Amino acid sequence: MVALFAAGCGGDSDKTAEAGSGASASATRSGDAGSAGFPVKVTDCAGAETTFTAAPKKVVTSNASSLEMLFWLGAGDRVVGTGFPPGRGTMPAPFAAQAERVKVLGDMVIPKEQLLASGADLYIDTFADMSGMGAMGSGPSPKEFAAAGIKHIYLKSTACASKRPGAQEDLAEVEADIRQLGAVTGTSARAEELVAGMRQTVGTVRGALAGVPRDRRPTYFFFDFDAGTKQPIAVCGKQVANAVITQAGARNVFADCVGDFKPVSWEDVVGKNPDWIQLGVRDKGSAEANTKAFDEAERFLRTFDATKGLPAVRDGKFVRVGSERTTIAGVRNADTVREIAGRIHPDLVKPEAGSGAGASASASAPAAG
């Protein structure tokens, strides 16, 4: 399950636009906002508030998800450290060099002592409480964060996912996270540009698929090849990947499992008989290495006794899209929606120039710091 955290630990209707506009539930401005829009209040998964009177100057991120969001917002030069560092090739090209310069405070979850001594004034947490992770240890308490002068906030689309009442079926919560970080870092204008670009991309796909009834859309299995083949790990309805799959015009065969990730059996997968299978391979750092990894994942399914007879496997109905852009919350989720939709609905959704580049339609990358 540790590997899943490295990858990132309402239907497909117009609710995306409606729910996404409710980002004020995650970040609100109060009082005399002034030119920078402060003070800003944000809430955690339980509703507890944290107030910012100014933008943070030194930020630590728990993993590549919040790190990449800060790069997109143009606030990457404030990052002084990260946990779960991005693998080679996983960051969009404009941010690759900048990402390599970020200090790694922990190859996985950042040790408590390292985090508290980082000198940061903000820690952005992609995960829920990790105290039950055994050797990975427990994080600082609220009192310890306060004593170190570090404010602690969460990406709700991932950290709060397992506690949400229903499935994630659109990107509204990802949009809200981007807006929250924009408000906290004083880059709200840039956040709005990013969200607008994402909505344009996803809206185009949604419009193209409007005539396909939900119950007629193909079923879909996300095969996390790098999580191991002995026992598959399913992405459940509360995980960001379920929103990506749903918006792409497919039905996640494990949308009804409890939580965000869940170990299942190959018998479960065969019983679901998915129409399409995504080869969820993590970026290996080059196109050649990625192709090799996708080939290995496909070869496994074609030769494994339990899966080689599945119609999707026999017919080669595979989607080759990386894990990170599917399971980790971020700007590129919208591009992944378009890429998957173009593969499974080729007559309705045409690939666009720059698809998969993280451009999200009109939103271009800011200059790297």
C-alpha positions as CSV (number, residue, x, y, z in Angstrom):
1,M,0.0,0.0,0.0
2,V,3.0,2.3,0.5
3,A,3.3,2.4,-3.3
4,L,-0.2,3.9,-3.6
5,F,0.8,6.8,-1.4
6,A,3.8,7.4,-3.7
7,A,1.4,7.6,-6.6
8,G,-0.6,9.9,-4.5
9,C,-1.7,8.7,-1.6
10,G,-23.0,13.5,-8.7
11,G,-22.5,12.0,-12.1
12,D,-20.9,13.5,-15.1
13,S,-23.3,16.4,-15.5
14,D,-23.0,20.1,-15.1
15,K,-22.4,19.6,-11.4
16,T,-18.7,20.0,-12.1
17,A,-19.2,23.7,-12.7
18,E,-21.7,24.1,-9.9
19,A,-19.7,22.3,-7.2
20,G,-16.4,23.7,-8.3
21,S,-17.6,27.2,-7.6
22,G,-18.0,26.2,-4.0
23,A,-14.3,26.4,-3.3
24,S,-15.1,29.0,-0.7
25,A,-15.8,26.0,1.6
26,S,-12.1,25.3,1.5
27,A,-10.7,28.9,1.3
28,T,-12.5,32.1,2.2
29,R,-11.4,35.7,2.4
30,S,-12.6,37.8,5.3
31,G,-12.3,41.4,6.4
32,D,-10.4,44.0,4.4
33,A,-8.8,41.7,1.8
34,G,-6.4,44.3,0.5
35,S,-4.5,43.9,-2.7
36,A,-3.2,40.4,-1.8
37,G,-6.6,39.1,-0.7
38,F,-5.7,38.4,2.9
39,P,-6.7,37.3,5.5
40,V,-7.6,33.9,4.2
41,K,-9.2,31.1,6.1
42,V,-9.0,27.4,5.2
43,T,-10.5,24.4,6.8
44,D,-9.3,20.8,7.3
45,C,-11.3,17.6,6.8
46,A,-13.0,18.1,10.2
47,G,-13.8,21.7,9.6
48,A,-11.2,23.3,11.9
49,E,-10.0,26.6,10.6
50,T,-6.5,28.0,9.9
51,T,-6.1,31.7,9.1
52,F,-3.4,33.2,7.0
53,T,-2.7,37.0,7.3
54,A,0.0,36.8,4.6
55,A,1.3,34.4,2.1
56,P,3.8,31.8,3.4
57,K,7.4,32.3,2.5
58,K,8.8,28.8,3.1
59,V,6.6,25.8,2.2
60,V,7.1,22.0,2.6
61,T,4.9,19.6,0.6
62,S,4.1,16.1,1.5
63,N,4.4,14.7,-2.0
64,A,4.5,15.5,-5.7
65,S,0.8,16.4,-5.9
66,S,0.9,19.6,-3.9
67,L,4.4,20.3,-5.2
68,E,3.3,20.3,-8.8
69,M,0.2,22.5,-7.9
70,L,2.6,25.1,-6.5
71,F,4.7,25.0,-9.6
72,W,1.6,25.6,-11.8
73,L,0.6,28.5,-9.5
74,G,4.0,30.1,-9.9
75,A,4.8,29.6,-6.2
76,G,7.3,26.9,-6.5
77,D,10.2,29.1,-5.5
78,R,8.9,29.1,-2.0
79,V,9.2,25.3,-1.6
80,V,12.0,24.4,0.8
81,G,11.4,20.7,1.0
82,T,9.2,17.7,0.1
83,G,8.4,14.1,0.9
84,F,7.7,11.4,-1.7
85,P,9.8,13.3,-4.2
86,P,8.7,13.1,-7.9
87,G,10.3,10.4,-9.9
88,R,12.5,11.3,-12.9
89,G,10.3,12.4,-15.7
90,T,7.1,12.7,-13.7
91,M,7.0,16.5,-13.6
92,P,5.9,18.5,-16.6
93,A,8.9,19.6,-18.6
94,P,8.7,23.3,-17.6
95,F,9.1,22.3,-14.0
96,A,11.6,19.4,-14.2
97,A,14.7,21.3,-13.4
98,Q,13.1,23.3,-10.6
99,A,11.7,20.1,-9.1
100,E,15.2,18.5,-9.0
101,R,16.4,21.4,-6.9
102,V,13.8,20.9,-4.2
103,K,15.3,19.4,-1.0
104,V,14.1,15.9,-0.2
105,L,13.1,15.7,3.4
106,G,11.9,12.1,3.2
107,D,11.8,9.5,0.5
108,M,8.3,8.6,1.7
109,V,6.5,10.3,4.6
110,I,8.7,13.1,6.0
111,P,10.1,12.1,9.5
112,K,8.5,14.3,12.2
113,E,11.8,15.7,13.3
114,Q,12.8,16.7,9.8
115,L,9.5,18.4,9.2
116,L,9.5,20.4,12.4
117,A,13.2,21.5,11.8
118,S,12.6,22.5,8.2
119,G,12.1,26.2,8.9
120,A,8.9,26.1,6.9
121,D,5.9,28.3,7.8
122,L,3.5,26.0,5.9
123,Y,3.1,22.3,5.4
124,I,0.8,21.1,2.6
125,D,-0.5,17.6,3.4
126,T,-1.8,15.4,0.6
127,F,-2.6,12.5,2.9
128,A,-5.0,11.8,5.7
129,D,-3.7,10.9,9.2
130,M,-0.8,8.5,8.8
131,S,-0.4,7.5,12.4
132,G,-1.5,4.0,11.6
133,M,1.3,3.4,9.1
134,G,3.6,1.6,11.5
135,A,7.3,2.2,10.6
136,M,6.3,5.3,8.7
137,G,5.5,6.8,12.1
138,S,3.0,9.5,13.1
139,G,3.2,13.1,12.1
140,P,3.5,16.2,14.4
141,S,0.6,17.1,16.7
142,P,-1.2,20.4,16.2
143,K,0.8,21.7,19.3
144,E,4.1,20.6,17.7
145,F,3.2,22.3,14.5
146,A,2.2,25.5,16.3
147,A,5.4,25.5,18.4
148,A,7.5,25.2,15.2
149,G,5.6,28.1,13.6
150,I,4.2,25.8,10.8
151,K,0.6,26.0,9.6
152,H,-0.8,22.7,8.4
153,I,-3.3,22.4,5.6
154,Y,-4.6,19.6,3.4
155,L,-5.5,18.8,-0.2
156,K,-9.0,17.8,0.5
157,S,-9.5,15.9,-2.8
158,T,-7.1,13.3,-1.5
159,A,-6.7,13.7,2.3
160,C,-10.4,13.9,3.0
161,A,-11.5,11.5,0.2
162,S,-12.1,8.4,2.4
163,K,-14.4,10.5,4.7
164,R,-16.5,12.0,2.0
165,P,-20.2,10.8,1.9
166,G,-20.2,9.8,-1.8
167,A,-18.0,9.1,-4.8
168,Q,-15.8,11.7,-6.6
169,E,-17.4,11.9,-10.0
170,D,-16.1,15.2,-11.2
171,L,-13.0,17.4,-10.6
172,A,-14.7,20.0,-8.4
173,E,-12.7,19.0,-5.3
174,V,-9.4,19.2,-7.3
175,E,-10.4,22.6,-8.5
176,A,-11.2,23.6,-5.0
177,D,-7.7,22.5,-3.8
178,I,-6.1,24.6,-6.6
179,R,-8.2,27.6,-5.6
180,Q,-7.3,27.1,-1.9
181,L,-3.6,27.0,-2.6
182,G,-4.0,30.0,-4.8
183,A,-5.7,31.9,-2.0
184,V,-3.2,30.9,0.6
185,T,-0.2,31.7,-1.6
186,G,-1.6,35.0,-3.0
187,T,-1.9,33.5,-6.5
188,S,-5.7,33.4,-6.8
189,A,-5.7,35.0,-10.3
190,R,-3.4,32.2,-11.6
191,A,-5.6,29.6,-9.8
192,E,-8.6,30.9,-11.6
193,E,-6.8,30.6,-15.0
194,L,-5.9,27.0,-14.2
195,V,-9.4,26.1,-13.2
196,A,-10.8,27.8,-16.3
197,G,-8.5,25.8,-18.5
198,M,-9.4,22.5,-16.8
199,R,-13.1,23.3,-17.2
200,Q,-12.7,24.1,-20.8
201,T,-10.9,20.8,-21.4
202,V,-13.4,18.6,-19.5
203,G,-16.4,20.6,-20.7
204,T,-15.4,19.8,-24.3
205,V,-15.3,16.1,-23.5
206,R,-18.6,16.2,-21.6
207,G,-20.3,18.0,-24.5
208,A,-19.0,15.4,-27.0
209,L,-20.3,12.6,-24.8
210,A,-23.7,14.2,-24.0
211,G,-25.5,11.8,-26.2
212,V,-24.1,8.7,-24.6
213,P,-26.4,7.5,-21.8
214,R,-24.5,6.8,-18.6
215,D,-25.7,3.1,-18.4
216,R,-24.4,2.6,-22.0
217,R,-20.9,3.9,-21.3
218,P,-18.1,1.3,-21.2
219,T,-16.9,-0.3,-18.0
220,Y,-13.4,0.4,-16.9
221,F,-10.7,-1.1,-14.7
222,F,-7.6,0.8,-13.6
223,F,-4.8,-1.8,-13.3
224,D,-2.1,-0.5,-11.0
225,F,0.7,-2.6,-12.4
226,D,3.4,-1.1,-10.2
227,A,1.4,-1.9,-7.1
228,G,2.0,-5.6,-7.8
229,T,0.4,-8.4,-9.7
230,K,-0.2,-10.9,-6.9
231,Q,-3.2,-9.0,-5.6
232,P,-4.6,-6.1,-7.7
233,I,-5.4,-2.8,-5.9
234,A,-8.6,-1.2,-7.1
235,V,-9.3,2.5,-7.2
236,C,-12.7,3.1,-5.4
237,G,-15.3,5.7,-5.9
238,K,-13.8,8.2,-3.5
239,Q,-10.4,8.3,-5.2
240,V,-9.6,11.1,-7.7
241,A,-9.2,8.5,-10.4
242,N,-12.9,7.7,-10.2
243,A,-13.6,11.3,-11.1
244,V,-11.2,11.2,-14.1
245,I,-12.7,7.9,-15.3
246,T,-16.3,9.1,-15.0
247,Q,-15.6,12.4,-16.7
248,A,-13.9,10.5,-19.5
249,G,-17.1,8.7,-20.2
250,A,-16.5,5.4,-18.6
251,R,-17.8,3.5,-15.5
252,N,-15.2,2.4,-12.9
253,V,-16.0,-1.3,-12.2
254,F,-14.9,-0.8,-8.5
255,A,-16.7,2.5,-7.9
256,D,-18.7,1.0,-5.2
257,C,-15.9,-0.3,-3.0
258,V,-15.4,1.5,0.3
259,G,-12.7,4.1,0.7
260,D,-10.3,5.3,-2.0
261,F,-8.1,2.3,-2.6
262,K,-8.9,-1.4,-1.8
263,P,-7.1,-4.7,-2.4
264,V,-9.3,-7.0,-4.5
265,S,-8.8,-10.4,-6.0
266,W,-8.3,-11.4,-9.7
267,E,-11.5,-13.3,-9.4
268,D,-13.2,-10.0,-8.6
269,V,-11.7,-8.4,-11.7
270,V,-12.7,-11.2,-13.9
271,G,-16.2,-11.2,-12.5
272,K,-16.5,-7.5,-13.4
273,N,-15.4,-8.2,-17.0
274,P,-14.4,-4.6,-17.8
275,D,-14.8,-3.3,-21.4
276,W,-11.5,-1.4,-21.1
277,I,-8.4,-1.7,-18.9
278,Q,-6.0,1.1,-18.1
279,L,-2.4,0.0,-17.8
280,G,-1.6,2.2,-14.8
281,V,2.2,2.5,-15.1
282,R,4.2,5.1,-13.2
283,D,6.4,7.3,-15.2
284,K,9.9,5.8,-15.7
285,G,11.6,8.9,-16.9
286,S,11.6,8.5,-20.6
287,A,9.2,7.6,-23.5
288,E,11.3,4.5,-24.2
289,A,11.2,3.3,-20.6
290,N,7.5,4.0,-20.3
291,T,6.7,2.1,-23.5
292,K,8.6,-0.9,-22.1
293,A,6.7,-0.7,-18.8
294,F,3.3,-0.5,-20.7
295,D,4.4,-3.5,-22.8
296,E,5.2,-5.5,-19.6
297,A,1.8,-4.7,-18.0
298,E,0.0,-5.7,-21.2
299,R,2.1,-8.9,-21.5
300,F,1.2,-9.8,-18.0
301,L,-2.6,-9.5,-18.7
302,R,-2.3,-11.4,-22.0
303,T,-0.4,-14.4,-20.4
304,F,-1.9,-14.5,-16.9
305,D,-4.3,-17.4,-16.6
306,A,-7.0,-15.4,-14.8
307,T,-7.1,-12.5,-17.3
308,K,-5.9,-13.8,-20.7
309,G,-9.5,-14.9,-21.6
310,L,-11.1,-11.5,-20.8
311,P,-12.7,-10.0,-24.0
312,A,-10.9,-6.7,-23.2
313,V,-7.6,-8.4,-23.1
314,R,-8.2,-10.5,-26.2
315,D,-9.3,-7.5,-28.2
316,G,-6.5,-5.3,-27.0
317,K,-8.8,-2.7,-25.3
318,F,-6.0,-1.1,-23.3
319,V,-5.5,2.5,-22.3
320,R,-1.9,3.5,-21.9
321,V,-2.0,6.5,-19.5
322,G,0.3,6.9,-16.6
323,S,-0.8,6.4,-13.0
324,E,0.3,9.8,-11.6
325,R,-2.0,11.9,-13.9
326,T,-4.9,9.6,-13.0
327,T,-4.6,9.0,-9.3
328,I,-2.9,12.2,-8.1
329,A,-4.9,15.4,-7.8
330,G,-3.7,18.1,-10.1
331,V,-4.1,20.4,-13.1
332,R,-3.2,17.5,-15.5
333,N,-6.3,15.5,-14.4
334,A,-8.2,17.4,-17.1
335,D,-5.8,16.4,-19.8
336,T,-6.1,12.8,-18.6
337,V,-9.9,12.9,-19.0
338,R,-9.5,14.0,-22.6
339,E,-6.8,11.4,-23.3
340,I,-8.8,8.5,-21.9
341,A,-12.0,9.7,-23.6
342,G,-10.2,9.9,-26.9
343,R,-9.1,6.3,-26.6
344,I,-12.4,4.8,-25.5
345,H,-14.7,7.1,-27.6
346,P,-12.5,7.8,-30.7
347,D,-15.5,8.7,-32.9
348,L,-16.7,11.4,-30.5
349,V,-13.6,12.8,-28.8
350,K,-10.6,13.7,-31.0
351,P,-7.2,14.2,-29.5
352,E,-6.0,17.8,-29.3
353,A,-2.6,19.2,-29.8
354,G,-0.7,19.2,-26.5
355,S,-2.9,16.5,-25.0
356,G,-1.2,15.0,-22.0
357,A,1.2,17.9,-21.7
358,G,-0.5,19.3,-18.7
359,A,-1.5,22.4,-20.5
360,S,-5.2,22.1,-19.7
361,A,-6.4,24.0,-22.7
362,S,-5.6,27.7,-22.3
363,A,-3.6,27.4,-19.1
364,S,0.1,27.6,-19.9
365,A,2.9,27.0,-17.5
366,P,4.4,30.0,-15.6
367,A,8.1,30.6,-15.9
368,A,10.1,28.4,-13.5
369,G,11.7,30.1,-10.6
